[in-house]
Amino acid sequence: MTYNVQVLQPNELSKLEIERCLSLVNEGGALAVRFTENQFRQSTSVCVVRSGNEIVGVGVIKPTRPQYASGIAKKAHFNFDQNMLELGYVARDPSHHGYSLSERIVAGLLSYCPDSSLFATTSSQKMKQTLEQSGFVQKGIEWLGRNKKELSLWLKSNETETLRSSVK
């Protein structure tokens, strides 16, 4: 199968394309609450994977949310920079399983912000493998999420950024 991976701004997608992205994420079952169009539009960047004209995969870089990140740090028992961007909402159409779409989505998002440190949370074994292969490291302890699944915290730090902050 041939796939086209694009990293875009949320406003570069049509209303119908945004609805498809929301549908993929919400049907994926990883979230305890619905992912809304407003949250989608606040994303820093969006990675979409298309098969022909159909969006079959999606992921986003979420904006900084210090209060949310602080809550994650407490649950994971691991302190990290609460102004970090978050990689999340990675989902694909189940009929496109086995084509490494999550890896393509994460790589696309990382290419968009190569100099940024990021965090992610997941309960998915497949996503944990994808994050680890992409340079993320699991930190802290796992905790029970609202959807009753064990979540874990993953961080990807930029060595240049770390060096800059330690030199100050």
C-alpha positions as CSV (number, residue, x, y, z in Angstrom):
1,M,0.0,0.0,0.0
2,T,1.1,3.5,-0.7
3,Y,0.8,6.1,2.1
4,N,1.3,9.9,2.0
5,V,2.4,11.4,5.3
6,Q,1.9,15.2,5.8
7,V,2.6,17.4,8.8
8,L,0.2,20.4,8.7
9,Q,-1.3,23.2,10.8
10,P,-4.8,22.3,12.0
11,N,-6.3,25.2,9.9
12,E,-4.9,23.6,6.8
13,L,-7.5,20.8,7.0
14,S,-11.1,21.0,5.9
15,K,-14.0,20.6,8.3
16,L,-14.6,17.1,6.9
17,E,-10.9,16.1,7.3
18,I,-10.9,17.3,10.9
19,E,-14.1,15.3,11.5
20,R,-12.3,12.2,10.1
21,C,-9.2,12.8,12.4
22,L,-11.5,13.2,15.4
23,S,-13.3,10.0,14.5
24,L,-10.1,8.0,14.2
25,V,-8.9,9.2,17.7
26,N,-12.2,8.8,19.4
27,E,-12.9,5.3,17.9
28,G,-9.4,4.2,18.9
29,G,-10.6,3.7,22.5
30,A,-7.4,5.1,24.2
31,L,-9.2,8.2,25.6
32,A,-11.5,8.4,28.6
33,V,-13.1,11.6,27.2
34,R,-13.9,12.7,23.7
35,F,-11.3,14.5,21.6
36,T,-13.0,17.7,20.4
37,E,-12.7,19.9,17.4
38,N,-11.6,22.8,19.7
39,Q,-8.8,20.7,21.2
40,F,-7.8,19.6,17.7
41,R,-7.6,23.2,16.4
42,Q,-5.4,24.2,19.4
43,S,-2.7,21.6,18.3
44,T,0.7,22.9,17.4
45,S,0.9,20.6,14.4
46,V,-1.0,17.6,13.0
47,C,0.3,14.6,11.1
48,V,-2.1,12.9,8.8
49,V,-1.5,9.7,6.8
50,R,-3.5,9.3,3.7
51,S,-4.2,6.3,1.5
52,G,-5.4,7.9,-1.7
53,N,-7.6,10.7,-0.5
54,E,-8.7,9.1,2.7
55,I,-7.1,10.0,6.1
56,V,-6.2,6.6,7.7
57,G,-3.9,7.9,10.5
58,V,-3.4,10.9,12.6
59,G,-1.4,12.3,15.5
60,V,-0.8,15.8,17.0
61,I,1.6,17.9,19.0
62,K,-0.5,19.4,21.7
63,P,0.1,22.9,23.0
64,T,1.8,23.4,26.4
65,R,-0.6,22.8,29.3
66,P,1.4,23.3,32.5
67,Q,-1.5,22.4,34.8
68,Y,-2.2,19.1,33.0
69,A,1.5,18.3,32.8
70,S,1.8,18.9,36.6
71,G,-0.9,16.4,37.2
72,I,0.8,13.8,35.0
73,A,4.1,14.4,36.9
74,K,2.4,13.8,40.2
75,K,0.7,10.6,38.9
76,A,3.9,9.3,37.5
77,H,5.9,10.4,40.5
78,F,8.4,12.0,38.1
79,N,9.0,15.7,37.8
80,F,9.6,17.2,34.3
81,D,9.3,20.6,32.6
82,Q,5.6,21.4,32.6
83,N,6.0,23.7,29.6
84,M,6.9,20.8,27.4
85,L,4.8,20.1,24.3
86,E,3.0,16.8,24.3
87,L,2.8,14.2,21.5
88,G,-0.5,12.5,21.4
89,Y,-3.7,11.4,19.8
90,V,-1.9,8.9,17.6
91,A,-4.5,6.7,15.9
92,R,-5.0,4.8,12.7
93,D,-7.9,3.1,10.9
94,P,-8.0,-0.6,12.1
95,S,-8.1,-1.8,8.5
96,H,-4.6,-0.4,8.0
97,H,-3.0,-2.4,10.8
98,G,0.5,-3.7,10.1
99,Y,1.8,-0.9,7.9
100,S,3.8,0.9,10.6
101,L,1.5,4.0,10.6
102,S,2.1,4.9,14.2
103,E,5.9,5.0,13.5
104,R,5.3,7.2,10.4
105,I,3.1,9.5,12.4
106,V,5.5,9.9,15.3
107,A,8.4,10.4,12.9
108,G,6.4,13.1,11.0
109,L,5.6,14.9,14.2
110,L,9.2,14.7,15.4
111,S,10.5,16.1,12.1
112,Y,8.2,19.1,12.7
113,C,9.8,20.0,16.0
114,P,13.3,18.4,16.1
115,D,14.6,20.8,18.7
116,S,11.9,20.4,21.2
117,S,11.7,18.2,24.2
118,L,8.3,16.3,24.3
119,F,6.3,14.1,26.6
120,A,3.7,11.5,25.8
121,T,1.5,9.2,27.8
122,T,0.1,5.8,26.7
123,S,-1.4,2.6,27.8
124,S,-0.7,0.8,24.5
125,Q,2.1,-1.7,24.2
126,K,2.5,-0.9,20.5
127,M,2.7,2.8,21.2
128,K,5.3,2.2,24.0
129,Q,7.5,0.3,21.4
130,T,7.0,3.1,18.9
131,L,7.9,5.8,21.4
132,E,11.0,3.9,22.6
133,Q,12.2,3.4,19.0
134,S,11.7,7.1,18.4
135,G,14.0,8.1,21.3
136,F,11.5,8.5,24.1
137,V,12.3,7.0,27.6
138,Q,9.7,5.7,30.1
139,K,9.9,7.6,33.3
140,G,8.3,7.3,36.8
141,I,5.7,4.8,37.7
142,E,2.5,3.6,35.8
143,W,-0.8,4.8,37.1
144,L,-4.5,3.9,36.5
145,G,-6.1,6.3,34.1
146,R,-9.7,7.4,33.9
147,N,-10.4,4.7,31.4
148,K,-9.1,2.1,33.9
149,K,-6.0,1.3,31.8
150,E,-2.4,1.6,33.1
151,L,-0.8,4.7,31.7
152,S,2.9,5.5,31.5
153,L,4.9,8.7,31.0
154,W,7.4,8.9,28.2
155,L,9.9,11.8,27.7
156,K,12.1,12.7,24.7
157,S,14.6,15.4,25.6
158,N,16.7,17.4,23.2
159,E,20.3,17.2,24.3
160,T,21.0,20.7,22.9
161,E,18.2,22.1,24.9
162,T,19.3,20.2,28.0
163,L,22.9,21.6,27.5
164,R,21.6,25.1,27.1
165,S,19.6,25.0,30.3
166,S,22.4,23.5,32.3
167,V,24.9,26.2,31.1
168,K,22.7,29.1,32.3
